[in-house]
């Protein structure tokens, strides 16, 4: 059995049906809303049964896919690691590119600790370090729908945003195939793209002009701290506004694992265009 925690998150919601379609026995664990249940998937709400229940199932059959979707929450990680001596054979941890590129940043302290704990746990592990998600553009959906405008900082600073579906496919490969034990994969899109260029892609897909209204760092921070801790907002803005060369580099790891290039931002937009109409 493969246990997927964070099953309703950006990655889990794609990973669970991928694994089920491949014929795997999957237990989907979520702290939030009960995830959709493809055929062959057993769903467990962690708020109801606890992450220990997911680990119990993992002990029975051996492999864990652990998604750490919330930087501020370790409730599902500790039971997974505690199960490592009792039958858990593989852990795939979703971390972040910033864990390596910003080794002293307070915003990534927890993720660095998670990575160290997984490495020390004993079973085979794979660590995934994606850069910025293409799906962060969902934050623009309401203003695009209602005003055909995007408000964002650092309009001309480009990052190699990655489609979460690519992350899920790499996770599925790491869980189901050999050759990934002990590996750390940096996951990026195929090219760096700025917020202004992303908005141009949205405009082309919609067939209507979407205006770009640039926020100052202070304005963006004020918005972000409504839904994330201040240190996380500051760390995120540091990357968005002054990325290091390593944070703008295109990594070969998606191609190496999947045998194809990472999807461009335009493909993510095409799949999710209804959210912006």
N, C-alpha and C positions, 0 to 999 in steps of 0.2 A: 504494500500500500504506500502511496505517496500522500503525505499530509501537506496541504497548502494552507499556510496561515496568511492572514490579510487577503482572504479570497475574494473580497468585494472591492479591492483597491485597483489602482491603475494597471498593475501587472497581473494580479491574481484573477481578475475577471476574464482575462484572455488566457492565462495559463491553465486554469481549471478545465475549460472545454477542450483545449489543445491536448491535454493529457488524457481526458476521457475519450476523445476521438481516436487516440492512439491505442486504446484498449487497456489503459492503466486503471487500477483500482485507486480511486481518489477520495480522500476525505478533505472537505473544504471547511476551514475554520475561520470565523470572522468575529471581531468584537462588535461589529455594527449590524447593519441590516442582514437578514438571512440571504445568502447568495442564491442566484438562480441555480437550479440543479439539473445539469445535463444527465442523460442516461448513464448510470454507473457511478454517479457521484453521491456520496453521503455528506450531508451538510450539517455542520455543528456550529451554533453561535457560541463564541467564547464567553460572551456575557452570560450565557445560560449554563454551559457545561464546563467552561474553563479550558485553558490551553492544555492542562494535564490530560484531558480526554483525547486531544489530538496526539499527544505523545504516547499515550497508551496504545492507540491504534498503530502508530509508527513502530512501536516495539514489536508488534505482532508481525509486521511485514517488512520493515527495514529502511525505508528511505524518507527523508524529510525534505520538503521544500519550505524553507522559512522565509517569508517576506516581511522585512521590518519596514512597514509603511509609515510609521509615526516616529519621528526622531525623538520625541519626548516620552516614549512609552516602551518599556522593556518587559511587559507582562507576559508576552508570548515567547520571548527568547529564553528565559531562564529554564522553564520546564523542558524545552527542546534540548538544551545543553545537559540538563540533569539526566535526560534519557539516553545520553550517548553511550553509557556503560551498560545499557540494558537492551541492546538490539538495534538502535538507530545506526544505520550504515552510511548515510550520506546526508550532508547538510549543504544546501545552496542558499547563501545569504545575499539579499539585496542590500547593498551599501550605497556609496556615492563616490563619484570621481573626486569630490572635494576632500574625502578622507585621506587621499594620498597627496593631492596637489596643495592642500592647505593644512599641513600637519599640526599647526599650532592654533588653528581657528577654533574658538569656543563653540561655534555652530555645529562642528562635526565631532566634538569630543565623545558623545555617546556612540556614534557609529564606529569610531575607531576602537572604542572599548568592546563593542559587539564583535568586530572583526577579530580582535585578539582572543576573545573568549571562544569563538568558533574554531580558530586555529589550534587552540589548546584543548579542545574537547575530545579529540581522539579519532572520530570517524573521518572518512573521506569528506573533504569540503571543497566547495567552489565559491568564490566571492565575486559578485558582479558589481562593478562600479560604473553606473551610467552617468553621463553628463546631464545637461538640462533636458527635460522632457518636452517633446512637441505638444503634448497634451496640456502644458501650462497655458497654451493659447485659449483653453476653455474659459479662463478668467476674463477674456474679452467678449465672450459670446453675447452677454446681455446688451452691452453697449453697441456691438455690431448689429444685433437684431433691431434695436430700437432707434439708434442714432447713426448707424453706419460710421462709427468712430471707434478707434482704439486709443486708450490712454496707457502709456508705458514709458519707462525711463530708458535712457541710453539707446536711442533709436538706431544708431549706426554702428553699434558694437555687436560683432557677430560671434555666435557660439555654434558648436556642432550639435544641434538639438537632435534627440533620438526619438523615434517612434516607440512608444511603450510595447507595441506588438512585437518589435524586434527583441526587446528585452525578454519578453515572455517566451519567445521561441528559443533564445539562447538558454534560458532557465530550463526549458523542457529538454533540450539536448543534454545539458549538464546532468539532469536527473536520470535520463534514460540511457545515455550512451557511456562507454568507457572513454578514458583519455582526458578527463577533465579534473580528476582529483588533484588537489593542491594548487590549482590554477586560480589566478585572479585576472578577470577580464575587464578591460576598460571599454565601455560601450558608447559609441558616438554615432551620429548621423553621418551621411556621406560627404557633407560639405558644411562649412560655417555659413550661417545665415543670420542677418540682423533682424531685430523686431520690425524695422521699416520694410525690409524685404519680405518678411512673413506676411505683413499686411498687404503688400502687393500681390502675393500669392492668393490671399483670401479674396481680394478684389477681383482678380482674374477668374477665380472659381465661381464667385457669385454673379459675375457679369455686371457689377456695379462698383463704383468707387467707394472705398472705405478710407476715411481720413485718418491720419496718424497725428495724435496730439502728444507731444513729448512732456513727460513729467520730470520734475527735478528729483534728485535723490531723496530729498526731504519729503516731498509729496508722496513718492512711492513708498518710503518707509512708513509714513503715517497710515497708508492704506494697508500695508502688509502686517503691521503689528496688531491689526484687528483680528487676525486669524493665525498668527504664529508668534512664538516668543521673540523678544527683541534681539537676542543674540543670533537667532536663526535668520531673521530679517536682515541684520547687518552683514552676516556672512554671505547670504544670497546676493545682496546688493554689491558686495565686494567683487564677487565673481561676475555678475552681470555688467558691472561698470568698468572693471579693470581686470579682465581675465588674463591669466598667465599664458605664455605660449603653449604650455601643456594642456590648457583648457580650451584652446582653439584648434588643437591638432586633431586630424582625422585618424582614429584608431583603426587598425585592420582587423580587430577581434571579431566583429560581427561577420565579416566575410569569411574569416578563417573558421569559425564555428559552423556557420550555416551554409557556406559554399555559395553565397550570393552577396551582393552589396547591401548595405543598410538602406532602408527606404528613405526617400527624400521627404521633406516637409510637405510637399505638394500632395503626396500620396496620403499622408495623414489627413490633410484638409479634405481631400476628395471623399474619404470614408466618413468623415464627421461633419460634412457640410450642413446637414439639417440643423445642427445646433446653432448655426450662425444665420440662418435664413430669417 
